[in-house]
Every structure is written in C-alpha cells, then in structure tokens.
Amino acid sequence: MINAKGGRKLKGVIFCGEKGSSLNPITYSIPKQLIPIGNKPILVYTIELLLKSGINELAILVNEFNKPIFERVLRYYFKEDFYYIIQPEPKGIAYSLLFAEKFIKEEKFIMVLGDNFFDFDLESFIKKFDDEETSCKILLKEVEKPERFQVAYIGDERIIDLEDRPKMAFSNWAVIGLYAFNKDIFKACKEIKPSNGDKYQLIDAIKWLLQNGYTVEYDKLKGRWREISSPTDLIEQNIDILHSIEENIMGEIIDSYSSGKVVLGEGSVIYNSTLRGPVVIGESTTIKNSYIGPYTSIGNRVIVEKSNLENSIILDGCNIWGVENPIDSSIIGEGSIIMGKKEMKKTTKIIVGRNSKIYLSI
C-alpha cells in the first residue's frame, strides 16, 4: 500500500478507551483526550500529526460510553472517516490492542496513547521503521523523574530491559506513548499474563518480544512530548501551544486595550477590557469590564464580566461574573458558573459535584 508521498503507508491506532480519574471532575463530562488546549482538543493535535505524516487509515480505540462524543467532536475537525473499535472491558492496553488486530491484519502500524502530546518528525520515524526488519520500535525521552514513567535500560545501543514505574530507576530514559509495531505484537499480547491490578500491560508485551528473540529497536525523541496526566500538565501544555499562535481577530474589540497575540472567534465581543496575549477566545463569547491575562484559553459561548483571568483554561458555556481576585492556573469545566458578590459579611458559598477541587486564598 503506497501513500501520496511515494512510500509504504502504515496504519495508525490511537488508544482512548480506558477511564482515568486524575483529571476528575472535568472528565466526568468529557474524555481526557478531548479536553481543549488552545481551544482545540488534545486528540486533534495527535490526529493532525498522524495525517501529516502519511497515515490516513486510522482506528480509534474507545469504550461504548464515550464513542458518540468522539464521533461528534472529531466530525467537526476532520472530513476523514475514522474506524472506531469498541473496547468492552478496561483490562489494560495490551488487552485492548487485540481488538485492533482485525483492522491491522498483517500490516505494520503506529500506536499512540491519546492522552500524550507530540511535536516531532514522525514521518522520518515511520520511514525508518518501515525500512527495518523490526518487530517493535519505541520512542525514548530523557526525563528528570523517571519513577513517574515506564523506563528503558540501554546497553551497547540496544534495549536490555524495561520496567514500569520503578520505585528507584537506574535510567532516565522514559518510554513515551508512541510505538511502531508489526503483527508480532499481537502474539505477544496473547502470551502475557495480567499484572498491576489484573491489567494486561503493553510494556509486558514488548518485554515478551525482547525476551523471546524478536527485534525491539528505539529512537531518542528530539522533539517535544508531554503526557497529560494532571491539571498541571494541561496548564503547561496550554502555555506551550499559546506560545506559537498566530493572531487572528474575527470578532470585535470595542473600547479595549489589547497587546500580544490574540485569537478572537466569530461573534465574540470584547468591551472595555484589557487583553494581554497570548490569548485564545472562541466564538460567541462576551467579555466586559475584565482583565484577560497571558496564556488563557476561553471557549465558545462564555460570558466574563468584571473579572480577572490569567494562565487558565475556560471551557464552553461558562459564566464568570464579579470575580475581582485573579483566577489563575485554573481549569473551569463546561457550563460552570462562578460569581463574586460584595456583601457586609465575608462568606464563601460553594455548590460543587463529586471529586471537585477548590483552592481558596486565605
């Protein structure tokens, strides 16, 4: 199978099936992979990278509950039709990957974890793998706290061993969430036993290949990568994305001061406010008598009045009014209402759902 650039085309699989709790309560209403960064879902950046690199047969591993929202959101951004694979039970990535075997058949493919962000030369990585007689190729990145990640041990320029989140790591090389495989990975996934809470781990399948004479190669990542596993990761990735935005003002800025790069969507209006970019503001949003500071992403149909925001992510449909103390380094879920109220008695009134997080300055 040949792609438009003249090389052999590989299929792609993006893993978005299992539920995590690290980003609750945001992820009660939206899968982690669809949380917007710079007003665009994390997963969209990944798909754009795959398509740009010559992969246009793409399967997305989802569960039966989140499939409709993935279809709806991705239909807005792409004309391509993606193949959705339902993962029936959350038993680990290696278990889920077996449901993609019918889609892959016997071809080589790229697998990506959907909650990872990448910016590197994927096309070259694909070409090198396609030219090699290799069962598996992994990407490694040197990190400061390897105990947070799966770790690779290297000797004589080859993989010696792999370890999952060791208590004490003797290597700084983290295995990051993009892999190249041939059909041998399916045999490995069928051979391993569950571990770590009855889950079939992908790293165990790769270790099985390594221990049974199959070739496992690696590349050291020279580009950017971040695993989105906490609110801090979201805020930091939002900063990185906004660093490189191009100014595009389609709405109106009236009696306001603007500096730095600003993206303002259609139907949005800024009245008597200050914008300090980089800032991204979606469509049909109204901002009045407010300060919007750097590295803030504001979604569609948001109302902000008499409030101060900076370094935050505000999802669609929020209403923020009268919050004079800065809202900083925050993530505000879709449809949230935040109101400040001047009263004789200083009180804090809170109505929140399960697993909400509130930080109050005292």
Sine and cosine of phi, psi and omega as CSV:
sin_phi,cos_phi,sin_psi,cos_psi,sin_omega,cos_omega
0.00,0.00,0.81,-0.58,-0.13,-0.99
-0.92,-0.39,0.69,-0.73,0.03,-1.00
-1.00,-0.03,0.01,-1.00,-0.10,-0.99
-0.92,0.40,-0.35,0.94,-0.03,-1.00
-1.00,-0.01,0.09,1.00,0.10,-1.00
1.00,-0.07,-0.03,1.00,0.00,-1.00
-0.97,-0.26,0.14,-0.99,0.03,-1.00
-0.94,0.33,0.74,-0.67,-0.06,-1.00
-1.00,0.01,0.71,-0.70,0.08,-1.00
-0.97,-0.24,0.50,-0.87,0.11,-0.99
-0.99,0.13,0.30,-0.95,0.02,-1.00
-0.78,-0.63,0.58,-0.81,0.08,-1.00
-0.78,-0.62,0.77,-0.64,0.05,-1.00
-0.91,-0.41,0.80,-0.60,-0.06,-1.00
-1.00,-0.03,0.90,-0.43,0.00,-1.00
-0.70,-0.72,0.41,0.91,-0.21,-0.98
-1.00,0.05,-0.63,0.77,-0.16,-0.99
-1.00,0.08,0.49,-0.87,0.01,-1.00
-1.00,0.00,0.60,-0.80,0.10,-1.00
-0.82,-0.57,0.32,-0.95,-0.04,-1.00
-0.93,-0.37,-0.04,1.00,-0.13,-0.99
-0.93,0.38,-0.36,0.93,-0.01,-1.00
-0.91,-0.41,0.32,0.95,0.16,-0.99
-0.92,0.40,0.55,-0.83,0.14,0.99
-1.00,-0.01,-0.01,1.00,-0.01,-1.00
-0.82,0.57,-0.65,0.76,-0.12,-0.99
-0.99,0.14,0.07,1.00,0.17,-0.99
-0.91,0.41,-0.54,0.84,-0.10,-0.99
-0.93,-0.36,-0.19,0.98,-0.04,-1.00
-0.51,-0.86,0.72,-0.70,0.05,-1.00
-0.87,0.50,0.55,-0.83,-0.04,-1.00
-0.80,0.60,-0.62,0.79,-0.08,-1.00
-0.94,0.35,-0.24,0.97,-0.03,-1.00
-0.96,-0.27,0.06,1.00,0.08,-1.00
-0.90,0.43,0.76,-0.65,-0.06,-1.00
-0.98,0.22,0.68,-0.74,0.15,-0.99
-0.83,-0.56,0.84,-0.55,-0.15,-0.99
0.88,0.47,0.52,0.86,0.00,-1.00
0.91,0.42,0.41,0.91,0.08,-1.00
-0.65,-0.76,0.73,-0.68,-0.06,-1.00
-0.85,0.53,0.56,-0.83,0.03,-1.00
-0.77,0.64,-0.72,0.69,-0.08,-1.00
-0.89,0.46,-0.52,0.85,-0.01,-1.00
-0.89,0.45,-0.64,0.76,0.05,-1.00
-0.87,0.50,-0.66,0.75,0.00,-1.00
-0.91,0.43,-0.72,0.69,-0.01,-1.00
-0.89,0.45,-0.66,0.76,0.04,-1.00
-0.87,0.50,-0.65,0.76,0.03,-1.00
-0.90,0.44,-0.68,0.73,0.00,-1.00
-0.90,0.43,-0.72,0.69,-0.01,-1.00
-0.90,0.44,-0.66,0.75,0.02,-1.00
-0.89,0.45,-0.46,0.89,-0.06,-1.00
-1.00,-0.02,0.11,0.99,0.11,-0.99
0.98,-0.20,0.03,1.00,0.04,-1.00
-1.00,-0.06,0.89,-0.46,0.07,-1.00
-0.75,-0.67,0.24,0.97,0.25,-0.97
-0.94,-0.35,0.97,-0.23,-0.22,-0.97
-0.79,-0.61,0.78,-0.63,0.08,-1.00
-0.93,-0.37,0.60,-0.80,0.03,-1.00
-0.86,-0.51,0.87,-0.50,0.02,-1.00
-0.99,0.13,0.88,-0.47,-0.05,-1.00
-0.75,-0.66,0.05,-1.00,0.17,-0.99
-0.95,-0.30,0.16,-0.99,-0.12,-0.99
-0.91,0.41,-0.36,0.93,-0.04,-1.00
-1.00,0.09,-0.60,0.80,-0.09,-1.00
-0.99,-0.13,-0.05,1.00,-0.01,-1.00
-0.83,0.55,-0.72,0.69,-0.04,-1.00
-0.86,0.51,-0.63,0.78,-0.03,-1.00
-0.95,0.31,-0.57,0.82,0.09,-1.00
-0.89,0.46,-0.71,0.71,0.00,-1.00
-0.87,0.49,-0.71,0.70,-0.05,-1.00
-0.91,0.42,-0.73,0.69,-0.05,-1.00
-0.93,0.38,-0.72,0.69,-0.08,-1.00
-0.95,0.32,-0.44,0.90,0.06,-1.00
-0.91,0.42,-0.47,0.88,0.02,-1.00
-0.94,0.34,-0.54,0.84,-0.12,-0.99
-0.99,-0.15,-0.40,0.92,-0.13,-0.99
-0.74,-0.67,0.60,-0.80,0.11,-0.99
-1.00,0.08,-0.33,0.94,-0.01,-1.00
-0.93,0.37,0.53,-0.85,0.13,-0.99
-1.00,-0.10,0.82,-0.58,0.01,-1.00
-0.98,-0.18,0.45,-0.89,-0.01,-1.00
-1.00,-0.04,0.87,-0.50,-0.03,-1.00
-0.99,-0.17,0.75,-0.66,0.01,-1.00
-0.91,-0.42,0.82,-0.57,-0.02,-1.00
-1.00,0.06,0.82,-0.58,0.12,-0.99
-1.00,-0.07,0.91,-0.41,-0.12,-0.99
-0.95,0.31,-0.57,0.82,-0.04,-1.00
-0.70,-0.72,0.61,-0.80,0.02,-1.00
-0.99,0.15,0.98,0.17,-0.06,-1.00
-0.93,-0.38,0.37,0.93,0.03,-1.00
0.96,-0.28,0.36,-0.93,-0.10,-1.00
-0.91,0.41,-0.64,0.77,-0.01,-1.00
-0.90,0.45,-0.61,0.79,0.07,-1.00
-0.90,0.43,-0.72,0.70,-0.03,-1.00
-0.91,0.42,-0.60,0.80,-0.04,-1.00
-0.87,0.49,-0.49,0.87,0.00,-1.00
-0.88,0.48,-0.44,0.90,0.02,-1.00
-0.96,0.27,-0.18,0.98,0.06,-1.00
-1.00,-0.06,-0.04,1.00,-0.07,-1.00
-0.88,0.48,-0.62,0.78,0.02,-1.00
-0.90,0.43,-0.62,0.79,0.03,-1.00
-0.94,0.35,-0.67,0.75,-0.05,-1.00
-0.96,0.27,-0.59,0.81,-0.13,-0.99
0.87,0.50,-0.87,-0.50,-0.02,-1.00
-0.88,-0.47,0.39,0.92,-0.05,-1.00
-1.00,-0.03,0.34,-0.94,0.15,-0.99
-0.95,0.31,0.43,-0.90,-0.02,-1.00
-0.42,-0.91,0.30,-0.96,0.10,-0.99
-0.96,-0.28,0.70,-0.71,0.09,-1.00
-0.88,-0.48,0.71,-0.71,-0.03,-1.00
-0.79,-0.61,0.67,-0.75,0.15,-0.99
-0.99,0.13,0.82,-0.57,-0.19,-0.98
-0.94,0.35,-0.19,0.98,0.03,-1.00
-0.98,-0.18,0.36,0.93,0.08,-1.00
-0.93,-0.36,0.54,-0.84,0.05,-1.00
-0.91,-0.41,0.75,-0.66,-0.03,-1.00
-0.79,-0.61,0.55,-0.84,0.17,-0.99
-0.54,-0.84,1.00,-0.05,-0.03,-1.00
-0.35,-0.94,0.02,-1.00,-0.05,-1.00
-0.99,0.13,0.98,0.19,-0.02,-1.00
-0.92,0.39,-0.55,0.84,-0.03,-1.00
-0.86,0.51,-0.66,0.75,0.03,-1.00
-0.92,0.38,-0.63,0.78,0.04,-1.00
-0.87,0.50,-0.69,0.72,0.01,-1.00
-0.90,0.44,-0.72,0.70,-0.03,-1.00
-0.88,0.47,-0.69,0.73,0.01,-1.00
-0.88,0.48,-0.70,0.72,0.00,-1.00
-0.91,0.42,-0.65,0.76,-0.03,-1.00
-0.92,0.40,-0.47,0.88,0.00,-1.00
-0.99,0.10,-0.18,0.98,-0.09,-1.00
-0.98,-0.19,0.44,-0.90,0.16,-0.99
-1.00,-0.06,0.97,0.23,-0.14,-0.99
-0.76,-0.65,0.67,-0.75,0.04,-1.00
-0.98,0.20,-0.53,0.85,-0.11,-0.99
-0.44,-0.90,0.63,-0.77,0.11,-0.99
-0.73,-0.68,0.80,-0.60,-0.02,-1.00
-0.92,-0.40,0.35,-0.94,0.05,-1.00
-0.96,-0.28,0.70,-0.72,0.00,-1.00
-0.87,-0.50,0.57,-0.82,0.05,-1.00
-0.69,-0.72,0.73,-0.68,0.02,-1.00
-0.96,0.27,0.78,-0.63,-0.08,-1.00
-0.77,-0.64,0.33,-0.94,-0.02,-1.00
-0.99,0.13,-0.52,0.85,-0.03,-1.00
-0.84,-0.55,0.97,0.22,-0.09,-1.00
-0.90,0.44,-0.37,0.93,0.00,-1.00
-0.88,0.47,-0.31,0.95,0.04,-1.00
-0.98,0.21,-0.21,0.98,-0.21,-0.98
-0.79,-0.61,0.10,-0.99,0.25,-0.97
-0.98,0.22,0.67,-0.74,-0.20,-0.98
-0.86,-0.51,0.62,-0.78,0.07,-1.00
-0.95,-0.32,0.68,-0.74,0.10,-1.00
-0.96,-0.27,0.80,-0.60,-0.12,-0.99
-0.89,-0.45,0.66,-0.75,0.12,-0.99
-0.50,-0.87,0.66,-0.75,-0.05,-1.00
0.79,0.61,0.62,0.78,0.05,-1.00
0.86,0.51,0.56,0.83,0.10,-0.99
-0.60,-0.80,0.35,-0.94,0.03,-1.00
-0.96,0.27,0.83,-0.56,0.05,-1.00
-1.00,-0.09,-0.68,0.73,-0.05,-1.00
-0.37,-0.93,0.28,-0.96,0.05,-1.00
-0.75,-0.66,0.58,-0.82,-0.03,-1.00
-0.62,-0.78,0.63,-0.78,-0.06,-1.00
-0.99,-0.11,0.93,-0.36,0.08,-1.00
0.69,0.72,0.90,0.44,-0.02,-1.00
-0.92,0.40,0.49,-0.87,0.06,-1.00
-0.91,0.41,-0.57,0.82,0.08,-1.00
-0.67,-0.74,0.94,-0.34,-0.06,-1.00
-1.00,-0.01,0.65,-0.76,0.06,-1.00
-0.95,-0.31,0.38,0.93,0.07,-1.00
-0.52,-0.85,0.59,-0.81,0.06,-1.00
-0.99,-0.16,0.16,0.99,-0.06,-1.00
-1.00,-0.07,0.96,-0.29,0.02,-1.00
-1.00,0.08,0.63,-0.77,0.13,-0.99
-1.00,0.10,0.89,-0.46,-0.09,-1.00
-0.99,-0.16,0.17,-0.99,-0.29,-0.96
-0.99,0.12,0.68,0.74,0.13,-0.99
-0.65,-0.76,0.79,-0.61,-0.13,-0.99
-0.72,-0.69,0.48,-0.88,0.15,-0.99
-0.89,-0.45,0.76,-0.65,-0.07,-1.00
-0.73,-0.68,0.38,-0.92,0.33,-0.94
-0.93,-0.37,-0.19,-0.98,-0.12,-0.99
-0.90,0.44,-0.30,0.96,-0.04,-1.00
-0.88,0.48,-0.43,0.90,-0.03,-1.00
-0.90,0.44,-0.50,0.87,0.01,-1.00
-0.93,0.36,-0.62,0.79,0.08,-1.00
-0.89,0.47,-0.69,0.73,0.00,-1.00
-0.89,0.46,-0.67,0.74,-0.01,-1.00
-0.89,0.45,-0.49,0.87,0.01,-1.00
-0.99,0.17,-0.36,0.93,-0.08,-1.00
-1.00,0.02,-0.44,0.90,-0.12,-0.99
-0.98,0.20,0.34,-0.94,0.08,-1.00
-0.97,-0.24,0.40,-0.92,0.00,-1.00
-0.93,0.37,0.47,-0.88,0.05,-1.00
-0.52,-0.85,0.13,-0.99,0.12,-0.99
0.78,0.62,0.91,0.42,0.03,-1.00
0.98,0.19,0.60,0.80,0.07,-1.00
0.90,0.44,0.53,0.85,0.03,-1.00
-0.95,-0.30,0.57,-0.82,0.09,-1.00
-1.00,-0.02,0.97,-0.25,-0.15,-0.99
-1.00,0.07,0.69,-0.72,0.04,-1.00
-0.89,0.46,-0.60,0.80,0.00,-1.00
-0.89,0.45,-0.51,0.86,0.06,-1.00
-0.94,0.35,-0.58,0.81,0.05,-1.00
-0.92,0.38,-0.64,0.77,0.03,-1.00
-0.92,0.39,-0.64,0.77,0.07,-1.00
-0.89,0.45,-0.59,0.81,0.05,-1.00
-0.88,0.47,-0.68,0.73,0.07,-1.00
-0.85,0.52,-0.72,0.69,-0.03,-1.00
-0.87,0.49,-0.68,0.74,-0.08,-1.00
-0.99,0.16,-0.20,0.98,-0.04,-1.00
-0.91,-0.41,0.41,0.91,0.17,-0.98
1.00,0.06,0.11,0.99,0.06,-1.00
-1.00,0.09,0.44,-0.90,-0.06,-1.00
-1.00,0.07,0.84,-0.54,0.08,-1.00
-0.86,-0.51,0.92,-0.40,-0.03,-1.00
-0.96,-0.28,0.10,-1.00,0.02,-1.00
-0.53,-0.84,0.38,-0.92,0.21,-0.98
-0.80,-0.60,0.54,-0.84,0.11,-0.99
-1.00,-0.05,0.84,-0.54,-0.08,-1.00
-0.93,0.37,0.78,-0.62,0.04,-1.00
-0.98,-0.22,-0.15,0.99,0.01,-1.00
-0.99,-0.16,-0.41,-0.91,-0.07,-1.00
-0.98,-0.18,0.53,-0.85,0.04,-1.00
-0.44,-0.90,0.61,-0.80,0.16,-0.99
-0.52,-0.86,0.74,-0.67,0.16,-0.99
-1.00,0.08,0.82,-0.57,-0.04,-1.00
-1.00,0.00,1.00,-0.08,-0.07,-1.00
-0.82,-0.58,0.07,1.00,-0.01,-1.00
-0.42,-0.91,0.29,-0.96,0.09,-1.00
-0.84,0.54,-0.59,0.81,0.03,-1.00
-0.88,0.47,-0.64,0.77,0.05,-1.00
-0.87,0.49,-0.66,0.75,0.02,-1.00
-0.89,0.46,-0.73,0.69,-0.01,-1.00
-0.89,0.46,-0.70,0.71,-0.03,-1.00
-0.92,0.38,-0.61,0.79,0.04,-1.00
-0.94,0.35,-0.56,0.83,0.08,-1.00
-0.88,0.48,-0.65,0.76,0.07,-1.00
-0.87,0.50,-0.73,0.68,-0.02,-1.00
-0.87,0.50,-0.68,0.73,-0.02,-1.00
-0.91,0.42,-0.70,0.72,-0.06,-1.00
-0.94,0.35,-0.36,0.93,0.08,-1.00
-0.83,0.55,-0.55,0.83,-0.17,-0.99
-0.94,-0.34,0.26,0.96,-0.02,-1.00
-0.95,0.31,0.44,-0.90,0.12,-0.99
-0.97,-0.25,0.72,-0.69,-0.04,-1.00
-0.87,0.49,0.69,-0.72,0.01,-1.00
-0.42,-0.91,0.98,-0.19,-0.05,-1.00
-0.96,-0.27,0.96,-0.30,0.01,-1.00
-0.96,-0.28,-0.31,0.95,0.06,-1.00
-1.00,-0.05,-0.34,-0.94,-0.05,-1.00
-0.90,-0.43,0.63,-0.77,0.12,-0.99
-0.87,-0.49,0.92,-0.38,-0.14,-0.99
-0.88,-0.48,0.81,-0.58,0.05,-1.00
0.76,0.65,0.67,0.74,-0.06,-1.00
-0.74,-0.67,0.31,-0.95,0.03,-1.00
-0.95,-0.32,0.75,-0.66,-0.02,-1.00
-0.75,-0.66,0.72,-0.70,0.09,-1.00
-0.63,-0.78,0.40,-0.92,-0.07,-1.00
0.96,0.26,-0.02,-1.00,-0.05,-1.00
-0.99,0.17,0.74,-0.67,-0.02,-1.00
-0.76,-0.65,0.73,-0.68,0.19,-0.98
-0.93,-0.36,0.84,-0.55,-0.05,-1.00
-0.77,-0.64,0.88,-0.47,-0.11,-0.99
-0.96,0.26,0.21,-0.98,0.01,-1.00
-0.87,0.49,0.64,-0.77,0.07,-1.00
0.98,0.20,0.00,1.00,0.03,-1.00
-1.00,-0.02,0.54,-0.84,-0.05,-1.00
-0.70,-0.71,0.70,-0.71,0.07,-1.00
-0.92,-0.40,0.86,-0.51,0.02,-1.00
-0.91,-0.41,0.73,-0.68,0.22,-0.98
0.68,0.73,0.75,0.66,-0.08,-1.00
-0.71,-0.71,0.15,-0.99,0.07,-1.00
-0.88,-0.47,0.79,-0.62,0.08,-1.00
-0.90,-0.43,0.82,-0.57,0.10,-1.00
-0.88,-0.48,0.95,-0.31,-0.06,-1.00
-0.97,0.24,0.19,-0.98,0.14,0.99
-0.98,0.19,0.72,-0.70,-0.03,-1.00
-0.66,-0.76,0.65,-0.76,0.11,-0.99
-0.86,-0.51,0.80,-0.60,-0.01,-1.00
-0.79,-0.61,0.76,-0.65,-0.08,-1.00
-0.98,0.22,-0.38,-0.93,-0.08,-1.00
-1.00,-0.01,0.47,-0.88,0.11,-0.99
0.81,0.58,0.61,0.80,0.03,-1.00
-0.96,-0.30,0.60,-0.80,0.00,-1.00
-0.85,-0.53,0.78,-0.63,0.04,-1.00
-0.80,-0.59,0.83,-0.56,-0.04,-1.00
-0.78,-0.63,0.67,-0.74,0.16,-0.99
0.74,0.67,0.73,0.68,-0.11,-0.99
-0.69,-0.72,0.23,-0.97,0.10,-0.99
-0.89,-0.45,0.84,-0.55,0.06,-1.00
-0.91,-0.42,0.93,-0.36,-0.10,-1.00
-1.00,0.01,0.04,-1.00,-0.08,-1.00
-0.86,0.51,0.47,-0.89,0.11,-0.99
0.88,0.47,0.65,0.76,0.07,-1.00
-0.93,-0.38,0.74,-0.67,0.11,-0.99
-0.91,-0.41,0.83,-0.56,-0.02,-1.00
-0.86,-0.51,0.77,-0.64,-0.11,-0.99
-0.98,0.18,-0.40,-0.92,-0.04,-1.00
-1.00,0.01,0.50,-0.87,0.11,-0.99
0.84,0.54,0.64,0.77,0.03,-1.00
-0.98,-0.19,0.58,-0.81,0.11,-0.99
-0.88,-0.48,0.83,-0.55,0.07,-1.00
-0.82,-0.58,0.83,-0.55,-0.02,-1.00
-0.63,-0.77,0.73,-0.68,0.04,-1.00
0.77,0.63,0.74,0.67,-0.06,-1.00
-0.63,-0.78,0.28,-0.96,-0.01,-1.00
-0.82,-0.58,0.82,-0.57,0.00,-1.00
-0.77,-0.64,0.57,-0.82,0.19,-0.98
-0.34,-0.94,0.48,-0.88,0.10,-1.00
0.79,0.61,0.69,0.72,-0.10,-0.99
-0.67,-0.74,0.26,-0.97,0.04,-1.00
-0.86,-0.50,0.89,-0.46,-0.02,-1.00
-0.92,-0.40,0.90,-0.44,-0.06,-1.00
-0.99,0.16,0.09,-1.00,-0.12,-0.99
-0.84,0.54,0.54,-0.84,0.21,-0.98
0.96,0.27,0.24,0.97,0.00,-1.00
-0.99,0.17,0.40,-0.91,0.05,-1.00
-0.75,-0.66,0.92,-0.40,-0.04,-1.00
-0.85,-0.53,0.86,-0.51,-0.13,-0.99
-0.64,-0.77,0.75,-0.66,0.16,-0.99
0.94,0.35,0.47,0.88,0.01,-1.00
-0.98,-0.19,1.00,-0.08,-0.11,-0.99
-0.98,0.20,-0.60,0.80,0.09,-1.00
-0.94,0.34,0.70,-0.72,-0.13,-0.99
-0.86,0.52,0.73,-0.69,0.23,-0.97
-1.00,0.07,0.91,-0.41,-0.16,-0.99
-0.77,-0.64,0.62,-0.79,0.07,-1.00
0.78,0.62,0.72,0.69,-0.09,-1.00
-0.85,-0.53,0.39,-0.92,0.11,-0.99
-0.82,-0.57,0.88,-0.48,-0.06,-1.00
-0.94,-0.34,0.89,-0.45,-0.08,-1.00
-0.93,0.38,0.33,-0.95,-0.09,-1.00
-0.82,0.57,0.73,-0.68,0.09,-1.00
0.97,0.25,0.20,0.98,-0.03,-1.00
-0.96,0.27,0.46,-0.89,0.06,-1.00
-0.85,-0.53,0.82,-0.57,0.05,-1.00
-0.80,-0.60,0.85,-0.53,-0.07,-1.00
-0.74,-0.67,0.71,-0.71,0.14,-0.99
-0.98,-0.18,0.58,-0.82,-0.09,-1.00
-0.62,-0.79,0.80,-0.60,0.04,-1.00
-1.00,0.06,0.85,-0.53,0.02,-1.00
-0.68,-0.74,0.27,-0.96,0.02,-1.00
-0.88,0.47,-0.65,0.76,-0.01,-1.00
-0.98,-0.19,0.80,-0.59,0.00,-1.00
-0.97,0.23,0.92,-0.40,0.03,-1.00
-0.71,-0.70,0.25,-0.97,0.10,-1.00
-0.84,-0.54,0.88,-0.48,0.01,-1.00
-0.94,-0.33,0.81,-0.58,-0.12,-0.99
-0.74,-0.67,0.76,-0.65,0.15,-0.99
-0.82,-0.58,0.94,-0.33,-0.11,-0.99
-0.73,-0.69,0.32,-0.95,0.05,-1.00
-0.99,-0.14,-0.11,-0.99,-0.04,-1.00
-0.86,0.51,0.69,-0.72,0.08,-1.00
0.89,0.46,0.39,0.92,0.07,-1.00
-0.93,0.36,0.37,-0.93,0.03,-1.00
-0.83,-0.56,0.82,-0.58,0.00,-1.00
-0.76,-0.65,0.76,-0.64,0.03,-1.00
-0.86,-0.51,0.87,-0.49,-0.07,-1.00
-0.92,-0.40,0.77,-0.64,0.10,-1.00
-0.98,0.22,0.74,-0.68,-0.03,-1.00
-0.79,-0.61,0.00,0.00,0.00,0.00
